[in-house]
Amino acid sequence: MTLDEIAIKYGTDKATQHPIKGHAYAPHYATFFDPIREKPIKLLEIGVGGGESIMTWLEYFPNARVFGVDIVQGTNDWNTVGLNTNPRYTFTCGSQSDPTFWECFKADYGLDWDVIIDDGGHCADQIITSFNGMWKSVKSGGLYCVEDLGVAYGVGSIFLPK
């Protein structure tokens, strides 16, 4: 299955089809992600929501370790520590606006990220704090993605290859 087909299957707004707000990011992501699909990568998504994207990443990247960060916890299996039993997924509750959180996160989970996707709060200060906290942790050749910039800057998304 393609990334877009998997995204549609799980109902993430990254898909080309979504009942409310299909952003159609999946085909763009596939350009960058298809070459690393089978590799044992580390992926972080900021902004877990209902877990639709997390499920997408876990299926699309069969050998990846997937991490999720969200300020909201306890509303579903994907944003509750210990509820999800997938051994390749780790959830951490924290504020992307807190530089101390990012320092602690890196101390716990490392400085070697292949992919970081910011689908969090979408406000400029949140985006900047997360980027400042995590950019240096993206491996050479890795990718840092920021979604839904229309909320903060009036554009869709950006991809920053390192």
C-alpha positions as CSV (number, residue, x, y, z in Angstrom):
1,M,0.0,0.0,0.0
2,T,1.1,3.6,-0.6
3,L,1.5,6.0,2.2
4,D,-1.7,7.8,1.0
5,E,-3.7,4.6,1.0
6,I,-2.5,3.8,4.6
7,A,-3.3,7.4,5.6
8,I,-6.8,7.1,4.2
9,K,-7.2,3.7,5.9
10,Y,-6.5,5.2,9.4
11,G,-8.3,8.5,8.7
12,T,-5.5,10.9,9.2
13,D,-5.8,14.4,7.8
14,K,-2.5,13.9,6.1
15,A,-4.3,11.8,3.4
16,T,-5.8,13.1,0.2
17,Q,-9.2,12.0,1.4
18,H,-10.6,13.1,4.7
19,P,-14.1,13.9,5.7
20,I,-13.3,17.3,7.2
21,K,-9.8,18.6,6.4
22,G,-7.7,16.4,4.0
23,H,-4.4,18.3,3.7
24,A,-3.0,15.8,1.1
25,Y,0.5,15.8,2.7
26,A,0.9,12.0,2.2
27,P,2.0,12.1,-1.4
28,H,4.5,14.8,-0.6
29,Y,5.8,12.8,2.4
30,A,6.1,9.7,0.2
31,T,8.6,11.5,-2.0
32,F,11.0,11.7,1.0
33,F,9.9,8.6,2.9
34,D,9.7,5.9,0.3
35,P,13.5,5.6,0.1
36,I,13.7,5.0,3.9
37,R,10.5,3.0,4.3
38,E,12.1,-0.3,5.2
39,K,15.0,1.1,7.3
40,P,15.1,1.0,11.1
41,I,14.5,4.7,11.6
42,K,13.5,6.8,14.6
43,L,10.4,9.0,14.0
44,L,8.9,11.6,16.3
45,E,5.5,13.1,15.8
46,I,4.6,16.2,17.8
47,G,0.8,16.3,18.2
48,V,-0.6,12.8,18.6
49,G,-4.4,13.6,18.6
50,G,-6.4,10.4,18.2
51,G,-3.5,8.4,17.0
52,E,-4.4,8.3,13.3
53,S,-1.0,9.4,12.1
54,I,0.8,7.2,14.6
55,M,-1.1,4.1,13.3
56,T,-0.1,5.3,9.7
57,W,3.6,5.6,10.6
58,L,3.7,2.2,12.3
59,E,2.2,0.5,9.3
60,Y,4.1,2.4,6.7
61,F,7.5,2.1,8.4
62,P,7.5,-1.5,9.5
63,N,11.0,-1.3,11.1
64,A,10.7,2.1,12.7
65,R,10.6,3.2,16.3
66,V,7.8,5.7,16.5
67,F,7.5,8.3,19.3
68,G,4.6,10.7,20.0
69,V,4.5,13.8,22.1
70,D,1.3,15.7,23.0
71,I,0.2,18.0,25.8
72,V,-3.1,16.2,26.0
73,Q,-3.1,12.8,27.6
74,G,-5.5,10.1,28.7
75,T,-8.1,10.5,25.9
76,N,-7.1,7.5,23.8
77,D,-4.6,4.6,23.6
78,W,-2.2,6.7,21.6
79,N,-1.8,9.5,24.1
80,T,-1.9,7.5,27.3
81,V,1.3,6.2,28.8
82,G,1.1,2.4,29.1
83,L,-2.3,1.9,27.3
84,N,-0.8,1.2,23.9
85,T,0.9,-2.1,23.7
86,N,2.8,-1.7,20.4
87,P,6.4,-2.3,21.3
88,R,7.6,0.1,18.6
89,Y,5.6,3.1,19.9
90,T,6.3,5.4,22.9
91,F,4.1,8.2,24.0
92,T,5.4,11.1,26.2
93,C,3.2,13.9,27.6
94,G,4.7,17.3,27.4
95,S,4.3,20.8,26.1
96,Q,6.1,21.6,22.9
97,S,6.3,25.2,24.1
98,D,8.6,24.2,27.0
99,P,12.4,24.2,26.3
100,T,13.0,22.2,29.5
101,F,10.7,19.5,28.2
102,W,12.7,19.1,25.0
103,E,16.0,18.9,27.0
104,C,14.5,16.1,29.2
105,F,13.0,14.4,26.1
106,K,16.4,14.3,24.4
107,A,18.0,13.0,27.6
108,D,15.5,10.2,27.7
109,Y,15.2,9.3,24.0
110,G,18.4,10.4,22.3
111,L,19.9,12.8,19.8
112,D,19.5,10.7,16.7
113,W,16.2,11.4,15.0
114,D,15.7,10.4,11.3
115,V,12.3,12.1,11.0
116,I,10.5,14.7,13.1
117,I,7.0,15.9,12.2
118,D,5.5,18.9,14.0
119,D,1.8,18.5,13.8
120,G,1.3,20.1,17.3
121,G,-0.2,23.3,18.3
122,H,0.6,25.2,15.1
123,C,1.3,28.5,16.8
124,A,4.5,30.3,15.9
125,D,6.0,30.2,19.4
126,Q,5.3,26.4,19.7
127,I,6.8,25.7,16.3
128,I,9.9,27.8,17.1
129,T,10.5,26.2,20.5
130,S,10.2,22.7,19.2
131,F,12.4,23.4,16.3
132,N,15.0,25.1,18.5
133,G,14.9,22.2,20.9
134,M,15.1,19.4,18.4
135,W,16.7,20.5,15.1
136,K,20.2,19.7,16.2
137,S,19.0,16.2,17.1
138,V,18.0,15.4,13.5
139,K,20.7,13.2,11.9
140,S,22.5,14.3,8.8
141,G,20.2,13.2,5.9
142,G,17.2,13.3,8.2
143,L,14.0,15.4,7.8
144,Y,12.2,17.9,10.0
145,C,8.6,18.6,8.8
146,V,6.3,21.3,10.0
147,E,2.6,21.0,9.1
148,D,-0.3,23.3,9.0
149,L,1.6,26.5,8.8
150,G,-1.5,28.3,7.6
151,V,-2.5,28.7,11.2
152,A,0.7,30.7,11.9
153,Y,2.0,31.9,8.6
154,G,-0.5,31.4,5.9
155,V,1.2,28.5,4.1
156,G,0.6,24.7,4.1
157,S,3.8,22.9,5.3
158,I,7.5,22.9,5.0
159,F,10.1,20.1,4.7
160,L,13.6,20.7,6.0
161,P,16.1,18.1,4.9
162,K,19.2,18.1,6.9
